Amino acid sequence: MAVPRLALLAGLWVIARATFLSAPQSMTAAAANIAFAALLAVHLAPRLLGAAKKLRNQALPLVLTAICASSIAFQLAPHAGFASARHTILTVAVLLFALLMLFMGGRLIAPTVAGQFYRQGGKLDARVQPRIEGGLLVAMAVAAAASVFASRPLFVTLAAAATTVAGVLSAVRLLRWRLWALRGRPDLLCLAAGYGWLAIGLLLYGAALAAGRYQTAALHIITVGALGTLTLNVMVMTWTLKARQDPSRARAPVWATILIGAAALARALASLGVYDPPVLLQLAALCWSGAFALLLILLVRVRAYRN
């Protein structure tokens, strides 16, 4: 990405965050968020679509574009008289993020695990698992599309079935990677934990849709547990490998992964009203902040080592 465009994207992101904190319902905040999402889509979609040769690989730019579009729709909805649609838009966006994590998580975990098996003198036959990946893409696309019409019982049933299928397929895919046979790779187990949170979250969300309650708690498993765990550990792996360090030797990500797991459970239990929700929300915030504080310390240390 050219430096001026990167600087523009970073500037729009900062403005969007600042205006949201100071005036979350203002047109300025909406305009900054819309501009950031639109510019990101315009930059990414053509390049990724042009590079994707296989149909399954085209899912990445299409999903990223759909996420950007949902962000724009979320910002426009209250100003266009459709404020009540924001919850539906957020749900669709979460499912799109789940689809993105299923796709990217599999593409990252599978070859890395296969490489570790090779170093151990073994072999991993089930890598990307294209048939399962294709099934995941279709199931999650159906779930996201059906969630747009969540006010109709038929589409709720369809979304429940699709997310349940996706949860089962992702669990099968995870099991076929045989992560329990890895030796000395806590970093890969942390990545797998994020994928595991995703499988559990999709299964719980499908069950919650079928039962007609507890959908928010299930979505927190996806957003806090899966998204938080995968994001943190991908950043750790990228940063340490770039510094030519062994990511398996870092222990901070292990504790950070545990803290994110605790945050996900606390946030979900707060939505269920099992205990005192304010206390659970504070606990979730502390665990989440602690996890990313550990990440920051690690990134600073790695950068200092590089210098």
ZADO-1210 file (C-alpha; in nm, 4 decimals, padded with zeros to 6 digits):
<atoms>
<atom x="00.0000" y="00.0000" z="00.0000" code="MET" pos="1"/>
<atom x="00.1325" y="00.3456" z="-00.0923" code="ALA" pos="2"/>
<atom x="00.2383" y="00.5585" z="00.2031" code="VAL" pos="3"/>
<atom x="-00.0081" y="00.8453" z="00.1316" code="PRO" pos="4"/>
<atom x="-00.3033" y="00.6066" z="00.1154" code="ARG" pos="5"/>
<atom x="-00.1869" y="00.4262" z="00.4270" code="LEU" pos="6"/>
<atom x="-00.1542" y="00.7600" z="00.6058" code="ALA" pos="7"/>
<atom x="-00.5041" y="00.8568" z="00.4902" code="LEU" pos="8"/>
<atom x="-00.6497" y="00.5305" z="00.6187" code="LEU" pos="9"/>
<atom x="-00.4728" y="00.5707" z="00.9533" code="ALA" pos="10"/>
<atom x="-00.5891" y="00.9310" z="00.9810" code="GLY" pos="11"/>
<atom x="-00.9501" y="00.8398" z="00.9054" code="LEU" pos="12"/>
<atom x="-00.9358" y="00.5610" z="01.1628" code="TRP" pos="13"/>
<atom x="-00.8051" y="00.7983" z="01.4314" code="VAL" pos="14"/>
<atom x="-01.0677" y="01.0607" z="01.3466" code="ILE" pos="15"/>
<atom x="-01.3423" y="00.7994" z="01.3479" code="ALA" pos="16"/>
<atom x="-01.2400" y="00.6697" z="01.6902" code="ARG" pos="17"/>
<atom x="-01.1981" y="01.0184" z="01.8388" code="ALA" pos="18"/>
<atom x="-01.5317" y="01.1483" z="01.7098" code="THR" pos="19"/>
<atom x="-01.7097" y="00.8327" z="01.8226" code="PHE" pos="20"/>
<atom x="-01.5774" y="00.8755" z="02.1768" code="LEU" pos="21"/>
<atom x="-01.6683" y="01.2437" z="02.1899" code="SER" pos="22"/>
<atom x="-01.9938" y="01.2409" z="01.9903" code="ALA" pos="23"/>
<atom x="-02.0959" y="00.8853" z="01.8952" code="PRO" pos="24"/>
<atom x="-02.4253" y="00.9856" z="01.7293" code="GLN" pos="25"/>
<atom x="-02.2879" y="01.2771" z="01.5280" code="SER" pos="26"/>
<atom x="-02.2687" y="01.3003" z="01.1498" code="MET" pos="27"/>
<atom x="-01.8952" y="01.3660" z="01.1829" code="THR" pos="28"/>
<atom x="-01.8386" y="01.0300" z="01.3502" code="ALA" pos="29"/>
<atom x="-02.0577" y="00.8564" z="01.0921" code="ALA" pos="30"/>
<atom x="-01.8821" y="01.0283" z="00.8011" code="ALA" pos="31"/>
<atom x="-01.5354" y="00.9341" z="00.9290" code="ALA" pos="32"/>
<atom x="-01.6338" y="00.5708" z="00.9813" code="ASN" pos="33"/>
<atom x="-01.7998" y="00.5523" z="00.6403" code="ILE" pos="34"/>
<atom x="-01.4987" y="00.7084" z="00.4684" code="ALA" pos="35"/>
<atom x="-01.2606" y="00.4636" z="00.6358" code="PHE" pos="36"/>
<atom x="-01.4693" y="00.1578" z="00.5448" code="ALA" pos="37"/>
<atom x="-01.5235" y="00.2755" z="00.1869" code="ALA" pos="38"/>
<atom x="-01.1567" y="00.3523" z="00.1262" code="LEU" pos="39"/>
<atom x="-01.0539" y="00.0179" z="00.2747" code="LEU" pos="40"/>
<atom x="-01.2960" y="-00.1686" z="00.0475" code="ALA" pos="41"/>
<atom x="-01.1884" y="00.0249" z="-00.2611" code="VAL" pos="42"/>
<atom x="-00.8249" y="-00.0542" z="-00.1895" code="HIS" pos="43"/>
<atom x="-00.8572" y="-00.4217" z="-00.0950" code="LEU" pos="44"/>
<atom x="-01.1347" y="-00.5647" z="-00.3119" code="ALA" pos="45"/>
<atom x="-00.9901" y="-00.5098" z="-00.6634" code="PRO" pos="46"/>
<atom x="-00.6424" y="-00.6317" z="-00.5669" code="ARG" pos="47"/>
<atom x="-00.7625" y="-00.9439" z="-00.3871" code="LEU" pos="48"/>
<atom x="-01.0199" y="-01.0311" z="-00.6528" code="LEU" pos="49"/>
<atom x="-00.7553" y="-00.9999" z="-00.9224" code="GLY" pos="50"/>
<atom x="-00.5164" y="-01.2252" z="-00.7311" code="ALA" pos="51"/>
<atom x="-00.7751" y="-01.4948" z="-00.6508" code="ALA" pos="52"/>
<atom x="-00.7747" y="-01.7677" z="-00.9133" code="LYS" pos="53"/>
<atom x="-00.9945" y="-02.0247" z="-00.7408" code="LYS" pos="54"/>
<atom x="-01.3585" y="-01.9636" z="-00.6567" code="LEU" pos="55"/>
<atom x="-01.3022" y="-02.0356" z="-00.2856" code="ARG" pos="56"/>
<atom x="-01.0217" y="-01.7798" z="-00.2712" code="ASN" pos="57"/>
<atom x="-01.2576" y="-01.5117" z="-00.4002" code="GLN" pos="58"/>
<atom x="-01.4472" y="-01.5449" z="-00.0737" code="ALA" pos="59"/>
<atom x="-01.1853" y="-01.3325" z="00.1029" code="LEU" pos="60"/>
<atom x="-01.2330" y="-01.0070" z="-00.0934" code="PRO" pos="61"/>
<atom x="-01.6079" y="-01.0592" z="-00.1095" code="LEU" pos="62"/>
<atom x="-01.6358" y="-01.1052" z="00.2666" code="VAL" pos="63"/>
<atom x="-01.4107" y="-00.8073" z="00.3367" code="LEU" pos="64"/>
<atom x="-01.6235" y="-00.5938" z="00.1045" code="THR" pos="65"/>
<atom x="-01.9420" y="-00.7159" z="00.2755" code="ALA" pos="66"/>
<atom x="-01.7965" y="-00.6298" z="00.6182" code="ILE" pos="67"/>
<atom x="-01.7122" y="-00.2788" z="00.4975" code="CYS" pos="68"/>
<atom x="-02.0625" y="-00.2462" z="00.3504" code="ALA" pos="69"/>
<atom x="-02.2205" y="-00.3540" z="00.6791" code="SER" pos="70"/>
<atom x="-02.0123" y="-00.0942" z="00.8628" code="SER" pos="71"/>
<atom x="-02.1362" y="00.1751" z="00.6229" code="ILE" pos="72"/>
<atom x="-02.4956" y="00.0561" z="00.6600" code="ALA" pos="73"/>
<atom x="-02.4640" y="00.0596" z="01.0395" code="PHE" pos="74"/>
<atom x="-02.3497" y="00.4221" z="01.0336" code="GLN" pos="75"/>
<atom x="-02.6161" y="00.5337" z="00.7844" code="LEU" pos="76"/>
<atom x="-02.9119" y="00.3530" z="00.9440" code="ALA" pos="77"/>
<atom x="-02.9995" y="00.6020" z="01.2235" code="PRO" pos="78"/>
<atom x="-02.9569" y="00.9025" z="00.9939" code="HIS" pos="79"/>
<atom x="-03.1793" y="00.7422" z="00.7292" code="ALA" pos="80"/>
<atom x="-03.4612" y="00.6588" z="00.9711" code="GLY" pos="81"/>
<atom x="-03.3712" y="00.2906" z="01.0155" code="PHE" pos="82"/>
<atom x="-03.2182" y="00.2937" z="01.3626" code="ALA" pos="83"/>
<atom x="-03.4054" y="-00.0250" z="01.4538" code="SER" pos="84"/>
<atom x="-03.2116" y="-00.2113" z="01.1839" code="ALA" pos="85"/>
<atom x="-02.8770" y="-00.1582" z="01.3558" code="ARG" pos="86"/>
<atom x="-02.9058" y="-00.4737" z="01.5669" code="HIS" pos="87"/>
<atom x="-02.9664" y="-00.6823" z="01.2555" code="THR" pos="88"/>
<atom x="-02.6730" y="-00.5178" z="01.0788" code="ILE" pos="89"/>
<atom x="-02.4449" y="-00.5898" z="01.3746" code="LEU" pos="90"/>
<atom x="-02.5525" y="-00.9552" z="01.3806" code="THR" pos="91"/>
<atom x="-02.4818" y="-00.9918" z="01.0091" code="VAL" pos="92"/>
<atom x="-02.1435" y="-00.8236" z="01.0572" code="ALA" pos="93"/>
<atom x="-02.0492" y="-01.0651" z="01.3371" code="VAL" pos="94"/>
<atom x="-02.1393" y="-01.3624" z="01.1172" code="LEU" pos="95"/>
<atom x="-01.9323" y="-01.2168" z="00.8343" code="LEU" pos="96"/>
<atom x="-01.6390" y="-01.1779" z="01.0720" code="PHE" pos="97"/>
<atom x="-01.6921" y="-01.5408" z="01.1773" code="ALA" pos="98"/>
<atom x="-01.6765" y="-01.6429" z="00.8116" code="LEU" pos="99"/>
<atom x="-01.3565" y="-01.4437" z="00.7676" code="LEU" pos="100"/>
<atom x="-01.2004" y="-01.6086" z="01.0737" code="MET" pos="101"/>
<atom x="-01.2999" y="-01.9560" z="00.9534" code="LEU" pos="102"/>
<atom x="-01.1346" y="-01.8886" z="00.6188" code="PHE" pos="103"/>
<atom x="-00.8196" y="-01.7095" z="00.7345" code="MET" pos="104"/>
<atom x="-00.7779" y="-01.9188" z="01.0487" code="GLY" pos="105"/>
<atom x="-00.7783" y="-02.2390" z="00.8460" code="GLY" pos="106"/>
<atom x="-00.5352" y="-02.1003" z="00.5896" code="ARG" pos="107"/>
<atom x="-00.2959" y="-01.9986" z="00.8691" code="LEU" pos="108"/>
<atom x="-00.3248" y="-02.2884" z="01.1132" code="ILE" pos="109"/>
<atom x="-00.3209" y="-02.5784" z="00.8649" code="ALA" pos="110"/>
<atom x="00.0184" y="-02.5173" z="00.6978" code="PRO" pos="111"/>
<atom x="00.1823" y="-02.4149" z="01.0250" code="THR" pos="112"/>
<atom x="00.0643" y="-02.7316" z="01.1985" code="VAL" pos="113"/>
<atom x="00.1693" y="-02.9414" z="00.8978" code="ALA" pos="114"/>
<atom x="00.5176" y="-02.7881" z="00.9148" code="GLY" pos="115"/>
<atom x="00.5478" y="-02.8749" z="01.2832" code="GLN" pos="116"/>
<atom x="00.4406" y="-03.2348" z="01.2169" code="PHE" pos="117"/>
<atom x="00.7087" y="-03.2545" z="00.9477" code="TYR" pos="118"/>
<atom x="00.9743" y="-03.1312" z="01.1929" code="ARG" pos="119"/>
<atom x="00.8571" y="-03.3954" z="01.4412" code="GLN" pos="120"/>
<atom x="00.9024" y="-03.6650" z="01.1771" code="GLY" pos="121"/>
<atom x="00.5316" y="-03.7058" z="01.1127" code="GLY" pos="122"/>
<atom x="00.2808" y="-03.6014" z="00.8501" code="LYS" pos="123"/>
<atom x="-00.0497" y="-03.4186" z="00.8495" code="LEU" pos="124"/>
<atom x="-00.2765" y="-03.5283" z="00.5670" code="ASP" pos="125"/>
<atom x="-00.5770" y="-03.3124" z="00.6589" code="ALA" pos="126"/>
<atom x="-00.4543" y="-02.9605" z="00.5956" code="ARG" pos="127"/>
<atom x="-00.6795" y="-02.6902" z="00.4472" code="VAL" pos="128"/>
<atom x="-00.9524" y="-02.9516" z="00.3869" code="GLN" pos="129"/>
<atom x="-01.1067" y="-02.7781" z="00.0814" code="PRO" pos="130"/>
<atom x="-01.4403" y="-02.9624" z="00.0945" code="ARG" pos="131"/>
<atom x="-01.4972" y="-02.8660" z="00.4567" code="ILE" pos="132"/>
<atom x="-01.3798" y="-02.5128" z="00.3808" code="GLU" pos="133"/>
<atom x="-01.6265" y="-02.4906" z="00.0932" code="GLY" pos="134"/>
<atom x="-01.9046" y="-02.6152" z="00.3190" code="GLY" pos="135"/>
<atom x="-01.8122" y="-02.3548" z="00.5810" code="LEU" pos="136"/>
<atom x="-01.8217" y="-02.0745" z="00.3241" code="LEU" pos="137"/>
<atom x="-02.1651" y="-02.1803" z="00.1976" code="VAL" pos="138"/>
<atom x="-02.3105" y="-02.2351" z="00.5462" code="ALA" pos="139"/>
<atom x="-02.1909" y="-01.9011" z="00.6793" code="MET" pos="140"/>
<atom x="-02.3036" y="-01.7160" z="00.3668" code="ALA" pos="141"/>
<atom x="-02.6505" y="-01.8667" z="00.4123" code="VAL" pos="142"/>
<atom x="-02.6489" y="-01.7752" z="00.7828" code="ALA" pos="143"/>
<atom x="-02.5526" y="-01.4143" z="00.7124" code="ALA" pos="144"/>
<atom x="-02.8070" y="-01.3769" z="00.4310" code="ALA" pos="145"/>
<atom x="-03.0861" y="-01.5336" z="00.6383" code="ALA" pos="146"/>
<atom x="-03.0050" y="-01.3060" z="00.9327" code="SER" pos="147"/>
<atom x="-03.0945" y="-01.0032" z="00.7204" code="VAL" pos="148"/>
<atom x="-03.4572" y="-01.1237" z="00.7429" code="PHE" pos="149"/>
<atom x="-03.4419" y="-01.2219" z="01.1089" code="ALA" pos="150"/>
<atom x="-03.7952" y="-01.0952" z="01.1732" code="SER" pos="151"/>
<atom x="-03.9384" y="-01.3946" z="00.9849" code="ARG" pos="152"/>
<atom x="-03.9433" y="-01.7349" z="01.1621" code="PRO" pos="153"/>
<atom x="-03.8470" y="-01.9289" z="00.8492" code="LEU" pos="154"/>
<atom x="-03.5258" y="-01.7311" z="00.8050" code="PHE" pos="155"/>
<atom x="-03.4430" y="-01.7602" z="01.1753" code="VAL" pos="156"/>
<atom x="-03.4696" y="-02.1385" z="01.1434" code="THR" pos="157"/>
<atom x="-03.2516" y="-02.1289" z="00.8328" code="LEU" pos="158"/>
<atom x="-02.9884" y="-01.9161" z="01.0085" code="ALA" pos="159"/>
<atom x="-02.9927" y="-02.1508" z="01.3097" code="ALA" pos="160"/>
<atom x="-02.9429" y="-02.4559" z="01.0902" code="ALA" pos="161"/>
<atom x="-02.6662" y="-02.2920" z="00.8865" code="ALA" pos="162"/>
<atom x="-02.4664" y="-02.1737" z="01.1891" code="THR" pos="163"/>
<atom x="-02.5022" y="-02.5145" z="01.3531" code="THR" pos="164"/>
<atom x="-02.3698" y="-02.6832" z="01.0385" code="VAL" pos="165"/>
<atom x="-02.0800" y="-02.4358" z="01.0308" code="ALA" pos="166"/>
<atom x="-02.0040" y="-02.5051" z="01.3971" code="GLY" pos="167"/>
<atom x="-01.9983" y="-02.8819" z="01.3400" code="VAL" pos="168"/>
<atom x="-01.7798" y="-02.8503" z="01.0289" code="LEU" pos="169"/>
<atom x="-01.5321" y="-02.6184" z="01.2019" code="SER" pos="170"/>
<atom x="-01.5096" y="-02.8563" z="01.5012" code="ALA" pos="171"/>
<atom x="-01.4427" y="-03.1508" z="01.2675" code="VAL" pos="172"/>
<atom x="-01.1800" y="-02.9487" z="01.0820" code="ARG" pos="173"/>
<atom x="-01.0099" y="-02.8564" z="01.4089" code="LEU" pos="174"/>
<atom x="-01.0051" y="-03.2164" z="01.5314" code="LEU" pos="175"/>
<atom x="-00.8539" y="-03.3394" z="01.2050" code="ARG" pos="176"/>
<atom x="-00.5511" y="-03.1152" z="01.2620" code="TRP" pos="177"/>
<atom x="-00.4581" y="-03.3413" z="01.5588" code="ARG" pos="178"/>
<atom x="-00.3156" y="-03.0568" z="01.7637" code="LEU" pos="179"/>
<atom x="-00.2829" y="-03.2777" z="02.0716" code="TRP" pos="180"/>
<atom x="00.0118" y="-03.4519" z="01.8996" code="ALA" pos="181"/>
<atom x="00.2191" y="-03.1326" z="01.8708" code="LEU" pos="182"/>
<atom x="00.5239" y="-03.0962" z="02.0930" code="ARG" pos="183"/>
<atom x="00.6603" y="-02.7667" z="02.2232" code="GLY" pos="184"/>
<atom x="00.4252" y="-02.5401" z="02.0276" code="ARG" pos="185"/>
<atom x="00.2049" y="-02.3503" z="02.2738" code="PRO" pos="186"/>
<atom x="00.1693" y="-02.0748" z="02.0132" code="ASP" pos="187"/>
<atom x="-00.0157" y="-02.3113" z="01.7796" code="LEU" pos="188"/>
<atom x="-00.2373" y="-02.4318" z="02.0627" code="LEU" pos="189"/>
<atom x="-00.3258" y="-02.0677" z="02.1349" code="CYS" pos="190"/>
<atom x="-00.4233" y="-02.0167" z="01.7702" code="LEU" pos="191"/>
<atom x="-00.6273" y="-02.3352" z="01.7846" code="ALA" pos="192"/>
<atom x="-00.8010" y="-02.2043" z="02.0971" code="ALA" pos="193"/>
<atom x="-00.9303" y="-01.9137" z="01.8918" code="GLY" pos="194"/>
<atom x="-01.0621" y="-02.1513" z="01.6273" code="TYR" pos="195"/>
<atom x="-01.2160" y="-02.3613" z="01.9046" code="GLY" pos="196"/>
<atom x="-01.3955" y="-02.0578" z="02.0476" code="TRP" pos="197"/>
<atom x="-01.5307" y="-01.9979" z="01.6975" code="LEU" pos="198"/>
<atom x="-01.6681" y="-02.3509" z="01.6654" code="ALA" pos="199"/>
<atom x="-01.8266" y="-02.3342" z="02.0121" code="ILE" pos="200"/>
<atom x="-01.9707" y="-01.9890" z="01.9471" code="GLY" pos="201"/>
<atom x="-02.1342" y="-02.0964" z="01.6211" code="LEU" pos="202"/>
<atom x="-02.2848" y="-02.4057" z="01.7814" code="LEU" pos="203"/>
<atom x="-02.4176" y="-02.2026" z="02.0743" code="LEU" pos="204"/>
<atom x="-02.5532" y="-01.9332" z="01.8445" code="TYR" pos="205"/>
<atom x="-02.7362" y="-02.1910" z="01.6359" code="GLY" pos="206"/>
<atom x="-02.8870" y="-02.3383" z="01.9518" code="ALA" pos="207"/>
<atom x="-02.9758" y="-01.9910" z="02.0837" code="ALA" pos="208"/>
<atom x="-03.1538" y="-01.9017" z="01.7591" code="LEU" pos="209"/>
<atom x="-03.3489" y="-02.2260" z="01.7723" code="ALA" pos="210"/>
<atom x="-03.4445" y="-02.1599" z="02.1364" code="ALA" pos="211"/>
<atom x="-03.5268" y="-01.7948" z="02.0710" code="GLY" pos="212"/>
<atom x="-03.3053" y="-01.6565" z="02.3482" code="ARG" pos="213"/>
<atom x="-02.9462" y="-01.6072" z="02.4640" code="TYR" pos="214"/>
<atom x="-02.8259" y="-01.5042" z="02.1164" code="GLN" pos="215"/>
<atom x="-02.6206" y="-01.2146" z="02.2559" code="THR" pos="216"/>
<atom x="-02.4312" y="-01.4422" z="02.4956" code="ALA" pos="217"/>
<atom x="-02.3412" y="-01.6756" z="02.2089" code="ALA" pos="218"/>
<atom x="-02.2270" y="-01.3871" z="01.9912" code="LEU" pos="219"/>
<atom x="-01.9905" y="-01.2736" z="02.2676" code="HIS" pos="220"/>
<atom x="-01.8190" y="-01.6126" z="02.2468" code="ILE" pos="221"/>
<atom x="-01.7469" y="-01.5326" z="01.8813" code="ILE" pos="222"/>
<atom x="-01.6514" y="-01.1673" z="01.9201" code="THR" pos="223"/>
<atom x="-01.4562" y="-01.1820" z="02.2469" code="VAL" pos="224"/>
<atom x="-01.3348" y="-01.5416" z="02.2547" code="GLY" pos="225"/>
<atom x="-01.2646" y="-01.6187" z="01.8891" code="ALA" pos="226"/>
<atom x="-01.1894" y="-01.2762" z="01.7435" code="LEU" pos="227"/>
<atom x="-00.9849" y="-01.1647" z="02.0442" code="GLY" pos="228"/>
<atom x="-00.7803" y="-01.4852" z="02.0659" code="THR" pos="229"/>
<atom x="-00.7095" y="-01.5136" z="01.6933" code="LEU" pos="230"/>
<atom x="-00.6274" y="-01.1445" z="01.6548" code="THR" pos="231"/>
<atom x="-00.3845" y="-01.1406" z="01.9467" code="LEU" pos="232"/>
<atom x="-00.2030" y="-01.4585" z="01.8485" code="ASN" pos="233"/>
<atom x="-00.1769" y="-01.3688" z="01.4807" code="VAL" pos="234"/>
<atom x="-00.0157" y="-01.0393" z="01.5795" code="MET" pos="235"/>
<atom x="00.2267" y="-01.2207" z="01.8092" code="VAL" pos="236"/>
<atom x="00.3220" y="-01.4724" z="01.5421" code="MET" pos="237"/>
<atom x="00.3633" y="-01.2075" z="01.2715" code="THR" pos="238"/>
<atom x="00.5710" y="-00.9770" z="01.4917" code="TRP" pos="239"/>
<atom x="00.8004" y="-01.2444" z="01.6322" code="THR" pos="240"/>
<atom x="00.8633" y="-01.4110" z="01.2957" code="LEU" pos="241"/>
<atom x="00.9397" y="-01.0735" z="01.1413" code="LYS" pos="242"/>
<atom x="01.1972" y="-01.0236" z="01.4162" code="ALA" pos="243"/>
<atom x="01.3375" y="-01.3722" z="01.3402" code="ARG" pos="244"/>
<atom x="01.2420" y="-01.5026" z="01.6805" code="GLN" pos="245"/>
<atom x="01.0764" y="-01.8313" z="01.7706" code="ASP" pos="246"/>
<atom x="00.7081" y="-01.7643" z="01.8567" code="PRO" pos="247"/>
<atom x="00.6871" y="-02.0903" z="02.0505" code="SER" pos="248"/>
<atom x="00.9201" y="-01.9514" z="02.3195" code="ARG" pos="249"/>
<atom x="00.6957" y="-01.6595" z="02.4123" code="ALA" pos="250"/>
<atom x="00.4911" y="-01.7287" z="02.7247" code="ARG" pos="251"/>
<atom x="00.3031" y="-01.3981" z="02.7432" code="ALA" pos="252"/>
<atom x="00.0603" y="-01.5027" z="02.4621" code="PRO" pos="253"/>
<atom x="-00.0349" y="-01.8128" z="02.6602" code="VAL" pos="254"/>
<atom x="-00.1396" y="-01.6060" z="02.9607" code="TRP" pos="255"/>
<atom x="-00.3033" y="-01.3517" z="02.7298" code="ALA" pos="256"/>
<atom x="-00.5034" y="-01.6307" z="02.5643" code="THR" pos="257"/>
<atom x="-00.6201" y="-01.7512" z="02.9058" code="ILE" pos="258"/>
<atom x="-00.7227" y="-01.3971" z="03.0004" code="LEU" pos="259"/>
<atom x="-00.9214" y="-01.3554" z="02.6789" code="ILE" pos="260"/>
<atom x="-01.0944" y="-01.6857" z="02.7490" code="GLY" pos="261"/>
<atom x="-01.1878" y="-01.5600" z="03.0955" code="ALA" pos="262"/>
<atom x="-01.3135" y="-01.2340" z="02.9416" code="ALA" pos="263"/>
<atom x="-01.5300" y="-01.4263" z="02.6941" code="ALA" pos="264"/>
<atom x="-01.6847" y="-01.6396" z="02.9668" code="LEU" pos="265"/>
<atom x="-01.7465" y="-01.3417" z="03.1936" code="ALA" pos="266"/>
<atom x="-01.9039" y="-01.1422" z="02.9109" code="ARG" pos="267"/>
<atom x="-02.1289" y="-01.4318" z="02.8107" code="ALA" pos="268"/>
<atom x="-02.2356" y="-01.4990" z="03.1701" code="LEU" pos="269"/>
<atom x="-02.3150" y="-01.1294" z="03.2141" code="ALA" pos="270"/>
<atom x="-02.5520" y="-01.1536" z="02.9170" code="SER" pos="271"/>
<atom x="-02.7175" y="-01.4583" z="03.0731" code="LEU" pos="272"/>
<atom x="-02.7669" y="-01.2798" z="03.4050" code="GLY" pos="273"/>
<atom x="-02.6149" y="-01.5738" z="03.5943" code="VAL" pos="274"/>
<atom x="-02.4389" y="-01.3493" z="03.8468" code="TYR" pos="275"/>
<atom x="-02.4120" y="-00.9767" z="03.9084" code="ASP" pos="276"/>
<atom x="-02.3755" y="-00.8405" z="03.5487" code="PRO" pos="277"/>
<atom x="-02.1808" y="-00.5228" z="03.6395" code="PRO" pos="278"/>
<atom x="-01.9227" y="-00.7276" z="03.8304" code="VAL" pos="279"/>
<atom x="-01.8877" y="-00.9718" z="03.5394" code="LEU" pos="280"/>
<atom x="-01.8568" y="-00.6864" z="03.2907" code="LEU" pos="281"/>
<atom x="-01.5810" y="-00.5286" z="03.4980" code="GLN" pos="282"/>
<atom x="-01.4049" y="-00.8646" z="03.5215" code="LEU" pos="283"/>
<atom x="-01.4325" y="-00.9101" z="03.1448" code="ALA" pos="284"/>
<atom x="-01.2894" y="-00.5625" z="03.0838" code="ALA" pos="285"/>
<atom x="-00.9986" y="-00.6243" z="03.3226" code="LEU" pos="286"/>
<atom x="-00.9138" y="-00.9596" z="03.1646" code="CYS" pos="287"/>
<atom x="-00.9380" y="-00.8190" z="02.8114" code="TRP" pos="288"/>
<atom x="-00.7226" y="-00.5165" z="02.9011" code="SER" pos="289"/>
<atom x="-00.4697" y="-00.7381" z="03.0780" code="GLY" pos="290"/>
<atom x="-00.4389" y="-00.9651" z="02.7750" code="ALA" pos="291"/>
<atom x="-00.3640" y="-00.6823" z="02.5369" code="PHE" pos="292"/>
<atom x="-00.1337" y="-00.5165" z="02.7894" code="ALA" pos="293"/>
<atom x="00.0713" y="-00.8374" z="02.7789" code="LEU" pos="294"/>
<atom x="00.0650" y="-00.8169" z="02.3992" code="LEU" pos="295"/>
<atom x="00.1907" y="-00.4584" z="02.4091" code="LEU" pos="296"/>
<atom x="00.4762" y="-00.5525" z="02.6439" code="ILE" pos="297"/>
<atom x="00.5744" y="-00.8376" z="02.4132" code="LEU" pos="298"/>
<atom x="00.5673" y="-00.6187" z="02.1025" code="LEU" pos="299"/>
<atom x="00.7815" y="-00.3534" z="02.2718" code="VAL" pos="300"/>
<atom x="01.0342" y="-00.6125" z="02.3881" code="ARG" pos="301"/>
<atom x="01.0547" y="-00.7725" z="02.0446" code="VAL" pos="302"/>
<atom x="01.1051" y="-00.4334" z="01.8819" code="ARG" pos="303"/>
<atom x="01.3760" y="-00.3466" z="02.1365" code="ALA" pos="304"/>
<atom x="01.5458" y="-00.6777" z="02.0589" code="TYR" pos="305"/>
<atom x="01.5360" y="-00.6023" z="01.6853" code="ARG" pos="306"/>
<atom x="01.6929" y="-00.2616" z="01.7409" code="ASN" pos="307"/>
</atoms>
